[in-house]
Each structure stands twice: as structure tokens, then as C-alpha cells.
Amino acid sequence: MKKKVVITAINTINSLGLNIDECWNNLIDGKSGIKRISRFDPSDLETQIAAELPNEFEEYASEHVKKRSAKQMTRVTKMGLVCAKEAVTRYNFNTENYPKDRVAVLAGVVNTGFSSIEKANDDKNSILKAMNNSLSAWISLEYGFTGPNFSVATACASSAYAMALGFDMIANNQADAVIVVSSDSVVNPEEIKGFNEIYALSTSNDRGAAASCPFSKDRDGFVIGEGAGAIILESEEGARARGANILAEFAGYGLSSEAYNIVSPQEGGEGMMFTMQKALKHAGLKPEDIHHINAHGTSTTLNDMYETMAVKKLFGDNASKIPVVSSKSMIGHTIGAAGVIEGAITVKSLLEQKLHPTANYINPDPELDLDYVPNIAREHEMSCALSNSFGFGGHNATLVFKSYI
């Protein structure tokens, strides 16, 4: 018999805060972490804005990571390790509750952040810094976990795929607990240039934070965000036995590959709709059971149009009654980390019975007519929610979360 999967810890580090509570409060207030890039001079780039981590991160990280170990990590790896450690501590995940070989660590990783900025100061640790498995490895080294440990790479859906694999491990009794973690930053000259080459990023530098405007008529590309996220999964049975505070049920997921285009989503949002449909079936739910969607919502022309079409096709007449939000409107697109960060935010929404707004929704697109929770947070009674992540290469993921009663 399959085990019920529950969530017992959530955390994020991003431009709006160094933990989930700071981030949540700023999201509810409609604040944005997007501004002119400060890590280097972006004057020669078409895109000069991003959602960078707060300046306090380096000092914060130094309190959590040993100096010698820090020299062997990139900043991105440190982001993920610190985020996971805070999740373990903040939610009282006692690492002695389960046998070490029954705790898995799964990381959604697009890259480790070993960019020109870090290479300029690097010496003998280049191999260690460039390893895609470094984040998951460091977490196991920190706690002595000897269960399955690996990384998943499916572009912007990477950490959502890691969540799905973690679900299977718990449901099929392959692990007692799974730490799903991800961190990402492509705030460096070469990767910004690369995204500009495929016309993915907003170049509306003069608009600052308002450049990230999902579902709006004047959207012209996504804004990069730095960030990390961590979610701890356990079986309901195990979590209850150890007296854990269960935050939500992880009810199911849907995964698909569009096999359509290396960059563009499938026309009409067919692949997106199919993925959400699979997620509902896996969770044993009907379209009318869903009360909220945390959208992929990138602020790109095609994604926002097709995601809206997908929601309308799947949910029919009920689509206009489902609030759809984009966290990326304030924290930017955190690439591989987006799935787990936005998953954590969705769980927080269920816990608080509140929705953060889609910021910068000033100039509505008449063709996109769902309830995007424009600009102002609201109370919202809900028990089931979806979180979407759609990546380059046609990698799609939808996660289903339920309030735990």
C-alpha cells in the first residue's frame, strides 16, 4: 500500500528574505526584490536588472558554513546548504529520528554557479565547485545521511522534478524522509548574454521592478532571480510517530515532455494542460477541487498566454474562479530553484489561507482574462492548490498540495 506523503518543513532564501517568513511577509506586502544588478557592472548588457539576494547573505552564510568547506563551494551551493540547514533547524527535523540510510537528499540543479565571477578568484577547487552533485553531497556530509543522494536537471522544472522523485521514494517506502533542495543564480555576464540571445529576458531596464509583469500586456521577458528552496518530505505515518508539525499533504504530481521545441512551449498550452491533468489524476482530484494555482508565470509573451489557455481548457467555466498568482513578479525567475521555492510559497498560502498578489499588473492583456490577484494580497479559503514549473526543452511539472487536517 502506498504511503501518504506529507510536508514537514519549508524554507527559501531569495531577494525578499533569508527565510520563508521574511519572504512571505514581503510577498504579501507586494514588495519586489528586483533592481539594477550590483554584483558586477552590467552597463554593457542588454539586461541590467535582476532579483539578487540581500547583501546580508554572505554574513548569514558564514554563520552556517565552515570556513574551509566554504572555500570548496560556489556561492550558489552555499545558498542551498544554508537554506536546507535552516529548514532542518526551524522545523525541528531531528536527524536522529530516522536511520541515516533512510534519509535521502535530492537536488534540482541547472548549474552550480561556477561562472566567470567565481572563476576569477578561483585556485585549486574548480572541480569541486563545478560538480552538479555538490549541493546534495554537502548536505549529506553535514548530517551524515547515507540514503539516496543525487541531482536532477530539467531546466526550470528541475526542483519540481526532484519533488516528484521524492514523492515516489516516500510513497514506495524507499526512504523515511527526503530533503528536496535547490539553489540557482545566473546573475553573471555570460549567462545573461546567453538568455538575451534567445530573447528570453526583459530588457526594460528603465522600468526596474515593474519589468517583471506576468500576464500584463507590456511583458517582454522574464527577470532573473537568485534563490534557494528546501522542502522536507516524510510519510504521514513517520511524521505523526515523531510528533512532527505537518504543514501540508503533497498529494501528487504530473510530469511530461512536450517534444515540441527546445525553447518555445507547445502552441495552445496543450503540454501544460496535459501536465496539470496528469497531476490531478495522480492526486485523485477533479478540476473543481482546485482552489488556487501558483503559476509558472514568467512574464514572457508565450508562456503567460499558453499557461492561461491551458488553465481555461482544463478548468472550463470554473477557470475564472481560480486565483492564479506569479511569485516571479516579485522574486524573479529563480531557474532551477523555482519549483521548490514556489512549492514552499504555495504551502505557505495554504497554511495562511492567503494569497500574495501578482505584482505590476497595471496594463492588463485583454486576451488573458483569469483572476491573477492583481497587486493586492487577499484572504482566500482553500484546501487544494497547484504549482506549475515549465522548463526549456519541454520539461513540464505540476505539483499538487492539500491542506492537512
ROSEDO-765522 format. One record per residue (C-alpha): x, y, z; residue in three letters. Coordinates in steps of 0.2 Angstrom, whole numbers, padded with zeros to 4 digits, always signed. Layout:
BEGIN
XYZALA
...
END
This chain:
BEGIN
+0000+0000+0000MET
+0007+0017-0005LYS
+0011+0029+0009LYS
+0003+0046+0011LYS
+0017+0060+0008VAL
+0017+0075+0019VAL
+0027+0091+0021ILE
+0035+0094+0037THR
+0047+0109+0033ALA
+0048+0123+0020ILE
+0061+0136+0018ASN
+0068+0149+0005THR
+0081+0161+0003ILE
+0079+0174-0011ASN
+0079+0193-0014SER
+0064+0196-0002LEU
+0072+0187+0013GLY
+0084+0175+0021LEU
+0070+0163+0027ASN
+0052+0158+0022ILE
+0044+0170+0034ASP
+0053+0186+0028GLU
+0050+0181+0010CYS
+0031+0178+0014TRP
+0029+0194+0023ASN
+0037+0204+0009ASN
+0027+0195-0004LEU
+0011+0199+0005ILE
+0016+0217+0005ASP
+0019+0217-0013GLY
+0037+0221-0012LYS
+0049+0217-0026SER
+0067+0211-0025GLY
+0071+0217-0042ILE
+0083+0231-0045LYS
+0099+0236-0055ARG
+0112+0222-0054ILE
+0125+0226-0041SER
+0137+0210-0041ARG
+0146+0217-0056PHE
+0144+0232-0068ASP
+0130+0227-0081PRO
+0132+0243-0091SER
+0137+0233-0107ASP
+0122+0221-0106LEU
+0105+0222-0114GLU
+0098+0217-0097THR
+0104+0226-0082GLN
+0091+0221-0069ILE
+0089+0206-0058ALA
+0082+0200-0041ALA
+0098+0197-0031GLU
+0100+0190-0013LEU
+0100+0203+0001PRO
+0118+0210+0005ASN
+0117+0201+0022GLU
+0118+0184+0014PHE
+0137+0182+0015GLU
+0137+0186+0033GLU
+0122+0175+0036TYR
+0131+0161+0026ALA
+0147+0162+0036SER
+0137+0158+0052GLU
+0131+0142+0044HIS
+0146+0135+0034VAL
+0163+0131+0040LYS
+0176+0142+0033LYS
+0186+0128+0025ARG
+0171+0120+0017SER
+0165+0137+0010ALA
+0181+0138+0000LYS
+0176+0122-0009GLN
+0159+0128-0013MET
+0151+0141-0025THR
+0140+0155-0018ARG
+0125+0145-0026VAL
+0130+0129-0017THR
+0131+0139-0001LYS
+0114+0146-0004MET
+0106+0129-0005GLY
+0116+0122+0010LEU
+0111+0136+0021VAL
+0093+0135+0016CYS
+0092+0117+0019ALA
+0100+0119+0036LYS
+0088+0132+0041GLU
+0073+0121+0036ALA
+0080+0107+0047VAL
+0083+0118+0062THR
+0067+0129+0060ARG
+0055+0115+0059TYR
+0064+0103+0072ASN
+0068+0090+0060PHE
+0078+0079+0072ASN
+0091+0070+0061THR
+0091+0055+0074GLU
+0073+0051+0071ASN
+0077+0040+0056TYR
+0091+0028+0052PRO
+0104+0038+0042LYS
+0102+0027+0027ASP
+0083+0030+0026ARG
+0085+0049+0023VAL
+0088+0054+0005ALA
+0094+0071-0002VAL
+0088+0076-0019LEU
+0094+0092-0028ALA
+0086+0101-0043GLY
+0102+0108-0051VAL
+0104+0118-0068VAL
+0121+0123-0064ASN
+0132+0126-0048THR
+0135+0145-0052GLY
+0153+0142-0056PHE
+0153+0157-0068SER
+0167+0170-0073SER
+0164+0179-0057ILE
+0169+0165-0046GLU
+0182+0158-0059LYS
+0191+0175-0057ALA
+0195+0171-0039ASN
+0197+0153-0040ASP
+0213+0142-0037ASP
+0213+0123-0033LYS
+0194+0120-0030ASN
+0187+0121-0048SER
+0182+0103-0049ILE
+0173+0103-0033LEU
+0164+0119-0037LYS
+0158+0114-0054ALA
+0151+0097-0049MET
+0132+0096-0051ASN
+0131+0084-0037ASN
+0140+0096-0025SER
+0124+0103-0016LEU
+0116+0086-0012SER
+0133+0079-0007ALA
+0137+0094+0006TRP
+0120+0091+0014ILE
+0123+0073+0017SER
+0141+0077+0023LEU
+0133+0090+0035GLU
+0122+0077+0043TYR
+0129+0060+0039GLY
+0114+0055+0029PHE
+0118+0039+0018THR
+0102+0036+0009GLY
+0100+0040-0010PRO
+0108+0056-0015ASN
+0108+0064-0032PHE
+0104+0079-0043SER
+0090+0081-0056VAL
+0092+0093-0071ALA
+0077+0098-0081THR
+0080+0116-0083ALA
+0067+0127-0075CYS
+0057+0112-0069ALA
+0072+0104-0060SER
+0067+0106-0042SER
+0049+0101-0046ALA
+0055+0085-0054TYR
+0066+0082-0038ALA
+0050+0084-0028MET
+0041+0071-0039ALA
+0055+0059-0037LEU
+0055+0062-0018GLY
+0036+0059-0018PHE
+0039+0042-0025ASP
+0053+0037-0013MET
+0041+0041+0002ILE
+0026+0033-0006ALA
+0035+0017-0011ASN
+0044+0016+0006ASN
+0061+0018-0002GLN
+0065+0032+0011ALA
+0058+0038+0028ASP
+0062+0056+0024ALA
+0068+0066+0008VAL
+0076+0083+0009ILE
+0072+0091-0008VAL
+0083+0106-0011VAL
+0088+0118-0025SER
+0098+0134-0027SER
+0102+0144-0043ASP
+0109+0160-0049SER
+0113+0165-0067VAL
+0117+0183-0062VAL
+0133+0184-0072ASN
+0138+0192-0089PRO
+0139+0176-0099GLU
+0123+0168-0095GLU
+0113+0185-0096ILE
+0120+0187-0113LYS
+0115+0169-0117GLY
+0097+0172-0112PHE
+0097+0188-0122ASN
+0102+0179-0137GLU
+0086+0169-0136ILE
+0076+0184-0132TYR
+0071+0177-0115ALA
+0074+0191-0104LEU
+0066+0208-0101SER
+0076+0222-0107THR
+0065+0236-0099SER
+0079+0241-0088ASN
+0071+0258-0086ASP
+0056+0250-0078ARG
+0066+0242-0064GLY
+0055+0231-0053ALA
+0040+0234-0064ALA
+0049+0225-0079ALA
+0043+0208-0071SER
+0024+0209-0075CYS
+0017+0192-0078PRO
+0000+0191-0088PHE
+0002+0210-0092SER
+0001+0217-0110LYS
+0018+0225-0109ASP
+0028+0210-0103ARG
+0043+0207-0113ASP
+0053+0193-0105GLY
+0057+0186-0088PHE
+0069+0194-0075VAL
+0082+0183-0067ILE
+0081+0180-0048GLY
+0093+0172-0036GLU
+0086+0160-0024GLY
+0086+0143-0014ALA
+0072+0132-0008GLY
+0071+0117+0003ALA
+0056+0106+0007ILE
+0056+0090+0019ILE
+0045+0076+0014LEU
+0040+0062+0026GLU
+0027+0048+0026SER
+0012+0053+0036GLU
+0015+0038+0047GLU
+0033+0043+0051GLY
+0029+0061+0054ALA
+0015+0058+0066ARG
+0025+0045+0075ALA
+0039+0058+0079ARG
+0027+0071+0083GLY
+0031+0082+0069ALA
+0020+0098+0064ASN
+0013+0093+0047ILE
+0012+0108+0036LEU
+0003+0100+0021ALA
+0000+0085+0011GLU
+0010+0083-0005PHE
-0005+0074-0014ALA
+0003+0071-0031GLY
+0011+0077-0047TYR
+0011+0077-0066GLY
+0027+0076-0077LEU
+0028+0077-0096SER
+0039+0081-0110SER
+0032+0091-0125GLU
+0044+0085-0138ALA
+0040+0101-0147TYR
+0053+0114-0147ASN
+0069+0117-0137ILE
+0064+0134-0131VAL
+0046+0138-0135SER
+0031+0130-0126PRO
+0019+0119-0136GLN
+0006+0130-0145GLU
-0011+0132-0136GLY
-0004+0126-0120GLY
-0008+0108-0124GLU
+0008+0101-0115GLY
+0004+0112-0100MET
-0014+0107-0099MET
-0009+0089-0101PHE
+0003+0090-0086THR
-0010+0098-0075MET
-0022+0085-0080GLN
-0010+0071-0075LYS
-0006+0079-0059ALA
-0025+0079-0054LEU
-0027+0061-0059LYS
-0012+0056-0049HIS
-0019+0065-0034ALA
-0036+0058-0036GLY
-0044+0075-0038LEU
-0056+0083-0050LYS
-0054+0101-0058PRO
-0067+0108-0047GLU
-0057+0103-0032ASP
-0043+0115-0036ILE
-0044+0132-0027HIS
-0028+0141-0032HIS
-0014+0140-0044ILE
+0004+0146-0042ASN
+0008+0149-0060ALA
+0025+0147-0069HIS
+0020+0165-0074GLY
+0037+0170-0081THR
+0032+0187-0089SER
+0036+0181-0106THR
+0024+0183-0121THR
+0021+0165-0125LEU
+0022+0157-0108ASN
+0009+0168-0100ASP
-0003+0166-0115MET
-0001+0147-0116TYR
-0002+0145-0097GLU
-0018+0155-0097THR
-0025+0145-0111MET
-0021+0128-0103ALA
-0030+0133-0087VAL
-0045+0138-0096LYS
-0045+0122-0106LYS
-0043+0111-0091LEU
-0055+0120-0079PHE
-0068+0126-0091GLY
-0081+0138-0084ASP
-0073+0136-0067ASN
-0056+0144-0073ALA
-0061+0162-0069SER
-0065+0157-0051LYS
-0047+0150-0048ILE
-0035+0164-0042PRO
-0019+0162-0052VAL
-0003+0171-0045VAL
+0015+0173-0051SER
+0028+0173-0037SER
+0041+0178-0051LYS
+0033+0195-0052SER
+0042+0200-0036MET
+0057+0187-0034ILE
+0061+0185-0052GLY
+0064+0168-0061HIS
+0075+0158-0050THR
+0078+0145-0064ILE
+0081+0128-0057GLY
+0076+0133-0039ALA
+0059+0139-0045ALA
+0049+0123-0042GLY
+0054+0121-0024VAL
+0053+0139-0019ILE
+0036+0142-0027GLU
+0031+0125-0019GLY
+0036+0132-0002ALA
+0026+0148-0006ILE
+0011+0138-0011THR
+0011+0128+0005VAL
+0013+0144+0015LYS
-0003+0150+0006SER
-0012+0135+0011LEU
-0007+0137+0029LEU
-0011+0156+0030GLU
-0026+0155+0019GLN
-0020+0170+0010LYS
-0013+0174-0007LEU
+0001+0185-0012HIS
-0003+0196-0027PRO
+0004+0196-0044THR
+0013+0212-0044ALA
+0015+0225-0058ASN
-0002+0220-0065TYR
-0005+0238-0072ILE
-0009+0236-0090ASN
-0020+0220-0092PRO
-0019+0210-0108ASP
-0037+0208-0114PRO
-0033+0191-0121GLU
-0028+0185-0104LEU
-0043+0186-0093ASP
-0041+0175-0077LEU
-0040+0181-0059ASP
-0022+0185-0057TYR
-0024+0193-0040VAL
-0018+0210-0046PRO
-0007+0220-0035ASN
-0015+0217-0018ILE
-0015+0202-0007ALA
-0031+0194-0001ARG
-0038+0181+0011GLU
-0044+0165+0002HIS
-0052+0150+0008GLU
-0043+0135+0000MET
-0038+0117+0003SER
-0030+0111-0014CYS
-0018+0121-0024ALA
-0007+0118-0039LEU
+0011+0124-0043SER
+0017+0124-0061ASN
+0035+0123-0067SER
+0038+0123-0086PHE
+0056+0122-0092GLY
+0066+0124-0108PHE
+0067+0108-0118GLY
+0048+0105-0115GLY
+0050+0098-0097HIS
+0034+0101-0088ASN
+0029+0098-0070ALA
+0014+0102-0059THR
+0014+0098-0040LEU
-0002+0096-0030VAL
-0003+0102-0012PHE
-0018+0099+0000LYS
-0021+0107+0017SER
-0018+0094+0031TYR
-0032+0092+0043ILE
END
